[in-house]
């Protein structure tokens, strides 16, 4: 159906129909490699935003672009929670930190010592060196009025899946959203510290339900958006841990 030049073939099923197709834009309108590479190079994680709200039209454009992301298990089972104002973003962060206050036993000395016997060295080091400091940074700073969860951005989106989603799909969609926002002149930052805390247990389920999050999800990602309050002039040359070309 997608390649028939005369439109003579129609396929129905799995929530796909002829109405779901559109004509591909002309190749001449596509961004060049150089343009795309410059967009990627100019991207920096932004955590300081102007108070200017993000217009609904821009939010729609970001979501439209994110919906073009490839998916491992079509049709898409990616869900998006949109927090479209500074007040909503702040309220979510405050509720999240209140929720975390009741989870501090998970990073207590006795619990980490006990669980080391069951989850191994790598998980133990992750909890001790990353999860525990992150939880305390979130909650202790929020008590002082400093939001290190979502940085009081004027827009945030949480991309997550369902029990049937390919785990990569929400992350890919979030990446597309971030790239689209960069092209629209917004600053962005991926926030990876929220999703893991709200997946397991009764309290996590209660938090998700309160926030309108439909499912627990193996993978998920927050992205915050807004007009940058800082201006970068330098980028960072990043590398992979390794690149091995088979012979």
Residue, then its C-alpha position, 0 to 999 in steps of 0.5 A: x500500500x505504501x509503494x503502489x504508484x496508483x493507490x490500487x492496493x489497500x490494507x486494513x487491520x492492526x489499526x492501519x488503514x489507507x487514511x493513515x497514509x500521506x504523500x512523502x514530502x519531496x526529497x529536495x525539502x529534506x535537511x542536508x546532512x550538514x544541516x542536521x549535523x549542525x543541529x545536533x552539534x548546537x544542542x546543549x542540555x539546558x537547565x535554566x529557562x526564561x519565564x516565556x511560556x511555550x506556545x500550544x502551536x509549538x507543542x503540537x509541532x513537537x508532538x507531530x515530529x515525535x510521532x514520526x519516530x520509528x517503532x519496534x512494535x507497531x502500532x505505537x504503544x507510546x504514551x505522552x504526558x504533557x505538562x504545558x505550563x511552569x506551574x504544572x511542571x513545578x507541581x509535578x516535581x513537588x509531588x514527586x519529591x513528596x513521594x520520594x520522601x517515603x522511599x528513603x528506606x530504599x537507600x538506607x544503609x541497612x537496606x543496601x547492605x541486605x540487598x547487596x547479597x541478592x542484586x550483586x555488585x553492579x546494582x549495589x554500586x549504582x544504588x550507593x553511588x547514583x540512586x542514593x545521592x540523586x534521591x537526596x539531591x531531589x528532596x533536600x533541594x526541593x525543601x529549600x525551594x530549589x527544583x532539581x527535578x524539572x528546573x521549573x521549565x515551562x514545558x515537560x513531556x514524559x514519554x512512556x510505554x505500556x506492558x506491550x511496548x518495545x522498550x526502545x520506543x518511548x526513548x526514540x520518540x523522546x529523542x525526536x521530540x527533543x530534536x524537533x524542539x531544538x529546530x524550533x529554537x527551544x532549549x531542551x534537557x533529557x531527565x532520566x532520574x524520574x522514570x525509574x522511581x515511579x515503576x514499582x510498588x503500591x506507592x508508585x502506582x498511586x503516584x502514577x494514577x494521580x499524575x494521569x500516567x496510565x502504565x508502568x513502563x520498562x523504559x521512559x524518559x522525561x524531556x523539559x523544554x523552554x527558551x534558554x536563559x543561557x547562551x553556549x558558545x562551545x560544544x563538547x566533543x563526545x565519543x562512544x566507549x568503543x567502535x568495532x568494525x567487523x572484518 
